[in-house]
């Protein structure tokens, strides 16, 4: 048997591309993947209305859903709530529609790449804290002898584009090297709104970085809305298929 995942990211409910979401929902209904993995920026401004729209869409998929928070998923207008309970709204969505993946072929390990505030502005790029990295590495250590493919899921890519300056994710180089050394087969992320699939190296450690595009109207660098189909078989390689969609005209 092969485990099939739909990897989506950066839906940005509030400025979502409804046509793209309809295409994904139809593909889910037709193909019945084992899970839909969403790597963050589920909402645009973390409004209650945006989270409600997200809950409705995910609930109607009828398959397991695995969610990661993105930088847009913490309160934007309510600074008190952002500092006292930054993930409360995301947590309520996850409690409502999120689940875990049970598979003979693949296991997912979460890595938090978001923080409530940063010493730089804007607060959009990633930060991997020592605590977040330690939690992921602890889980990876438990999987040391597990024969399944290990995929680490988070919002921000741990390394920036090759040859394009400093890494925008604080702590990303350290986290990439540690996670790759700990046996992760690939890292699934979003954030940049352009898809990628590449093998990268840092500090002598090598692993695969797989990025989904966006399903919103916030398109970048000429890339259309897109998502990935990822297939994992216990004794075989991880394969991916990028599916690009036609943007909905405003």
PyMOL commands that set and color helices and strands:
alter all, ss='L'
color gray80, all
select helices_A, chain A and resi 18-31+48-61+71-73+79-84+88-97+130-142+172-181
alter helices_A, ss='H'
color red, helices_A
select strands_A, chain A and resi 3-8+35-39+65-68+106-110+149-153+186-189+196-202+205-211+226-232+238-244
alter strands_A, ss='S'
color yellow, strands_A
deselect
rebuild
show_as cartoon
